[in-house]
Amino acid sequence: MLQLGSRTFPDDATLMMAIVNRTPDSFYDRGATWAEDAAFERVRLVADQGAEIVDIGGIKAAPGVEISEAEEKARVVDFVARVRESFPDLVISVDTWRASVGDAVCEAGADLLNDAWGGADPELVDVAAAHGVALVCTHTGGVAVRTRPHRIEYDDVVAAAIADTLAYAERALAAGVDAASLVIDPAHDFGKNTFHSLEITRRLDEMVATGWPVLVSLSNKDFVGESLDLPVGQRLVGTLAATSVCALAGARIYRVHEVVETRQTVDMVWTIAGRRPPARAIRGLA
C-alpha cells in the first residue's frame, strides 16, 4: 500500500504525477502556467485527464535567477491552499528542497514533498514527519542545487542511485516518516549525463527490486533530446519509449507533462506484463 496524504493506493496501481510550474522560465512550457489562474486551469485539465497527483513547483531546476525562500513561498503556498480547497481528493505534491517551504506548503494542504535535490536540506525529512506527509527520495550524485553536472563519474550509476536513495529513505524513517509514504527516484538527468540516464533506464528493475515504490521523471528530459537529437517540444515519442521501458521494469509513479499519452502507454505495458487486465476483452469470445 502507498499512502499519499489521505489517499491510499494498492501495490498494483500506477500513478500519473502532472507537472504544474509556477515559474516564468520553465524549460518546457516557457511560463505558460506562471499566472495563477493559468496554473489553476492546468490543474483542472490534468485532474479531468485522470492525474492522481499534481506536482507544483516554484523554482525551475536549471541554473537561473536566484529565488529566495520568501519568493518561493509566495509562488506556491497560497496556490496549494486554493488547489486543496477545490480538489479535495487530488494528491498535492510540491517540488521543493527547502524545509521552510515544505513546512509552509504542508500547512496549506500538501500531501507529498518531492525533493528533487536529494536531501540538500537535511531538515526536510523532519518536516515530512511532523506533518505526516509523503516524501520522494532522489539521487543527484551530490551536485549542488540548481547546477548542471560537469564531467560527473560513477563506478556504477545504478548502484550509486540505489545506495543513496535507500540511505535517504532510512534517514526519513528514522525521522518518523511512515514507510508507506516513501518513494525513491533515480532522478534522470540530475547529477547525470545522458549515458548515466540511459543506464538507469535500462536497469530500473534493480531499483524496483528494492521494494520501494519508484518514481520516474522522464518527460522531455535532455537524455531523450540528446539520444534523438531533438529539441524540447519534439520529445514526446522518445519520452514514451523511455516510459515503456520503465513501466516494464515496474515503476509506479510517472512525473509527466502529457497525462493522457503517458497513461495509455503505462496501461498498455502493464497489461502486456500481466499486471493489469485489458479494459475489455471480447475478441474471439463473444
C-alpha positions as CSV (number, residue, x, y, z in Angstrom):
1,M,0.0,0.0,0.0
2,L,1.2,3.5,-0.9
3,Q,0.0,6.3,1.4
4,L,0.0,9.8,0.0
5,G,-1.7,12.2,2.4
6,S,-5.2,10.9,2.9
7,R,-5.2,8.8,-0.3
8,T,-4.1,5.2,-0.3
9,F,-3.2,3.2,-3.4
10,P,-2.7,-0.5,-3.9
11,D,0.6,-2.0,-4.8
12,D,-0.6,-2.7,-8.4
13,A,-1.6,0.9,-9.0
14,T,0.4,3.2,-11.3
15,L,0.0,7.0,-10.8
16,M,0.3,10.0,-13.1
17,M,2.0,13.0,-11.4
18,A,1.2,16.0,-13.6
19,I,3.7,18.9,-13.6
20,V,2.4,22.4,-12.8
21,N,5.0,25.1,-12.9
22,R,4.5,28.3,-11.0
23,T,7.6,29.8,-12.7
24,P,8.1,32.2,-15.6
25,D,11.1,30.4,-17.0
26,S,10.5,26.6,-17.0
27,F,12.4,24.8,-19.8
28,Y,9.3,23.1,-21.2
29,D,6.3,25.5,-21.0
30,R,8.2,28.8,-21.0
31,G,6.0,30.3,-18.4
32,A,2.6,29.1,-19.7
33,T,1.4,28.5,-16.2
34,W,3.2,31.3,-14.4
35,A,0.0,33.2,-13.9
36,E,-2.0,31.7,-11.0
37,D,-5.2,31.4,-13.0
38,A,-3.4,29.7,-15.8
39,A,-1.8,27.3,-13.4
40,F,-5.2,26.6,-11.8
41,E,-6.6,25.8,-15.2
42,R,-3.7,23.4,-15.8
43,V,-4.6,21.6,-12.5
44,R,-8.3,21.4,-13.6
45,L,-7.2,20.0,-17.0
46,V,-4.9,17.3,-15.7
47,A,-7.4,16.3,-13.0
48,D,-10.0,15.8,-15.7
49,Q,-7.5,13.8,-17.6
50,G,-7.1,11.4,-14.7
51,A,-3.9,12.5,-13.0
52,E,-3.8,11.3,-9.4
53,I,-1.1,13.8,-8.4
54,V,-0.2,17.3,-9.3
55,D,3.4,18.4,-8.7
56,I,3.6,22.1,-8.1
57,G,7.0,23.8,-8.4
58,G,8.0,27.4,-7.7
59,I,11.6,27.2,-9.0
60,K,13.0,25.8,-12.2
61,A,15.6,23.1,-11.7
62,A,18.1,24.6,-14.1
63,P,20.5,27.4,-13.2
64,G,18.9,30.8,-13.3
65,V,17.8,33.8,-11.3
66,E,18.2,33.2,-7.5
67,I,14.8,32.7,-5.9
68,S,14.6,33.4,-2.2
69,E,12.6,31.3,0.2
70,A,10.1,34.1,0.6
71,E,9.6,34.3,-3.1
72,E,9.3,30.5,-3.5
73,K,6.6,30.6,-0.8
74,A,4.8,33.4,-2.5
75,R,4.6,31.3,-5.7
76,V,3.3,28.1,-4.2
77,V,1.8,28.3,-0.7
78,D,-1.5,30.2,-1.4
79,F,-1.8,28.3,-4.7
80,V,-1.6,25.0,-2.8
81,A,-4.3,26.2,-0.5
82,R,-6.5,27.1,-3.5
83,V,-6.0,23.7,-5.1
84,R,-6.6,21.9,-1.8
85,E,-10.0,23.6,-1.4
86,S,-11.1,23.0,-5.0
87,F,-9.8,19.4,-5.4
88,P,-10.1,17.7,-2.0
89,D,-9.3,14.2,-3.5
90,L,-6.3,15.2,-5.6
91,V,-2.8,14.4,-4.2
92,I,-0.9,17.6,-4.0
93,S,2.9,17.4,-4.3
94,V,5.3,20.3,-4.1
95,D,8.7,20.2,-5.8
96,T,11.0,21.8,-3.2
97,W,14.2,21.0,-1.4
98,R,13.8,23.7,1.3
99,A,12.4,22.7,4.7
100,S,10.9,26.1,5.4
101,V,8.9,26.0,2.1
102,G,7.9,22.4,2.8
103,D,6.6,23.3,6.2
104,A,4.5,26.2,4.7
105,V,3.0,24.1,1.9
106,C,2.1,21.2,4.2
107,E,0.3,23.7,6.4
108,A,-1.6,24.8,3.3
109,G,-2.6,21.2,2.5
110,A,0.2,19.5,0.5
111,D,0.3,15.7,0.8
112,L,3.8,15.0,-0.7
113,L,7.2,16.7,-0.7
114,N,9.1,16.0,-3.9
115,D,12.7,16.7,-3.1
116,A,14.4,16.8,-6.4
117,W,17.8,17.6,-4.9
118,G,18.5,14.5,-2.8
119,G,18.3,15.8,0.7
120,A,20.2,19.1,0.2
121,D,18.3,20.4,3.2
122,P,18.6,17.7,5.9
123,E,15.6,19.1,7.8
124,L,13.1,18.3,5.1
125,V,12.7,14.8,6.5
126,D,11.7,16.3,9.8
127,V,9.1,18.5,8.1
128,A,7.6,15.5,6.3
129,A,7.5,13.5,9.6
130,A,5.9,16.4,11.6
131,H,3.1,16.8,9.1
132,G,2.6,13.1,8.3
133,V,3.1,13.6,4.6
134,A,4.9,11.5,1.9
135,L,8.4,12.2,0.6
136,V,10.2,11.5,-2.6
137,C,13.9,10.5,-2.0
138,T,16.0,11.2,-5.0
139,H,19.6,10.6,-6.2
140,T,21.6,13.5,-7.5
141,G,25.1,12.4,-7.0
142,G,25.8,15.2,-4.6
143,V,25.7,18.0,-7.1
144,A,24.8,21.5,-5.8
145,V,21.2,22.6,-6.1
146,R,20.3,24.1,-9.4
147,T,23.6,23.2,-11.1
148,R,24.2,21.1,-14.1
149,P,26.6,18.1,-13.8
150,H,30.1,18.6,-15.2
151,R,32.1,15.5,-16.1
152,I,30.5,13.6,-13.3
153,E,31.6,10.0,-13.0
154,Y,30.3,6.9,-11.2
155,D,31.8,3.4,-10.9
156,D,28.2,2.2,-11.2
157,V,25.5,4.8,-11.5
158,V,22.7,2.4,-10.7
159,A,24.4,1.1,-7.6
160,A,25.0,4.7,-6.5
161,A,21.4,5.6,-7.1
162,I,20.2,2.7,-5.1
163,A,22.6,3.3,-2.2
164,D,21.8,7.0,-2.0
165,T,18.0,6.7,-2.3
166,L,17.8,3.9,0.3
167,A,20.1,5.9,2.7
168,Y,17.8,8.9,2.2
169,A,14.7,6.7,2.9
170,E,16.4,5.3,6.0
171,R,17.0,8.8,7.3
172,A,13.3,9.7,6.7
173,L,12.2,6.5,8.5
174,A,14.5,7.5,11.5
175,A,12.9,10.9,11.5
176,G,9.4,9.4,11.7
177,V,8.1,9.3,8.1
178,D,5.8,6.4,7.6
179,A,7.4,3.7,5.4
180,A,4.2,3.5,3.3
181,S,4.7,7.2,2.4
182,L,8.3,6.9,1.0
183,V,9.1,6.8,-2.7
184,I,12.5,6.6,-4.4
185,D,13.5,8.3,-7.6
186,P,16.8,7.8,-9.6
187,A,16.3,11.4,-10.9
188,H,17.1,11.1,-14.6
189,D,19.5,13.9,-15.8
190,F,20.0,15.2,-12.2
191,G,23.7,14.7,-11.5
192,K,23.9,12.5,-14.6
193,N,25.0,12.7,-18.2
194,T,22.9,11.1,-21.0
195,F,24.8,7.8,-20.7
196,H,24.0,7.6,-17.0
197,S,20.3,8.3,-17.5
198,L,20.2,5.6,-20.2
199,E,21.9,3.2,-17.9
200,I,19.4,4.0,-15.1
201,T,16.5,3.4,-17.6
202,R,17.9,0.0,-18.8
203,R,18.4,-1.2,-15.3
204,L,15.5,0.3,-13.5
205,D,14.3,-3.1,-12.5
206,E,17.2,-3.1,-10.0
207,M,15.7,-0.1,-8.2
208,V,12.2,-1.6,-8.3
209,A,13.7,-4.8,-6.7
210,T,14.5,-2.8,-3.6
211,G,10.8,-3.0,-2.7
212,W,10.3,0.8,-2.5
213,P,7.9,2.4,-5.0
214,V,9.9,4.0,-7.8
215,L,9.0,7.4,-9.4
216,V,10.5,8.3,-12.7
217,S,10.6,11.8,-14.2
218,L,11.3,11.3,-17.9
219,S,9.2,13.9,-19.6
220,N,11.1,15.8,-22.3
221,K,14.4,15.3,-20.5
222,D,17.7,16.1,-22.1
223,F,18.7,12.5,-22.2
224,V,15.8,11.9,-24.6
225,G,16.7,15.0,-26.6
226,E,20.3,14.1,-26.9
227,S,19.5,10.4,-27.8
228,L,17.3,11.6,-30.7
229,D,18.9,15.0,-31.4
230,L,15.6,16.7,-30.9
231,P,14.7,20.0,-29.1
232,V,12.2,20.5,-26.3
233,G,8.8,20.2,-27.7
234,Q,9.7,17.3,-30.1
235,R,10.5,14.7,-27.5
236,L,7.1,13.1,-26.8
237,V,7.7,9.8,-28.7
238,G,11.2,9.4,-27.2
239,T,9.7,10.1,-23.7
240,L,7.0,7.5,-24.2
241,A,9.6,5.0,-25.4
242,A,11.6,5.5,-22.2
243,T,8.4,5.4,-20.2
244,S,7.6,2.0,-21.7
245,V,11.0,0.6,-20.6
246,C,10.5,2.0,-17.1
247,A,6.9,0.7,-17.0
248,L,8.0,-2.8,-17.9
249,A,10.5,-2.6,-15.1
250,G,7.7,-1.8,-12.7
251,A,8.0,2.0,-12.0
252,R,4.9,3.1,-10.1
253,I,4.7,6.9,-10.4
254,Y,5.3,8.9,-13.6
255,R,6.0,12.7,-13.4
256,V,4.7,14.0,-16.7
257,H,3.7,16.9,-18.9
258,E,1.4,14.7,-21.1
259,V,-1.0,12.8,-18.9
260,V,-3.2,11.0,-21.4
261,E,-0.5,9.7,-23.6
262,T,1.6,8.5,-20.7
263,R,-1.4,6.8,-19.0
264,Q,-2.2,4.9,-22.2
265,T,1.5,3.9,-22.6
266,V,1.8,2.7,-19.0
267,D,-1.5,0.9,-19.0
268,M,-0.6,-0.9,-22.2
269,V,2.8,-2.0,-20.9
270,W,1.4,-3.2,-17.6
271,T,-1.3,-5.1,-19.5
272,I,1.3,-6.8,-21.6
273,A,3.3,-7.6,-18.5
274,G,0.2,-9.3,-17.0
275,R,-0.1,-6.8,-14.1
276,R,-3.3,-5.3,-15.4
277,P,-6.2,-6.9,-17.2
278,P,-7.4,-5.5,-20.5
279,A,-10.1,-2.9,-20.1
280,R,-12.3,-5.2,-22.1
281,A,-11.6,-8.5,-23.9
282,I,-14.4,-9.7,-26.2
283,R,-12.4,-10.6,-29.4
284,G,-12.9,-14.2,-30.1
285,L,-15.0,-14.6,-27.0
286,A,-18.4,-13.0,-27.9
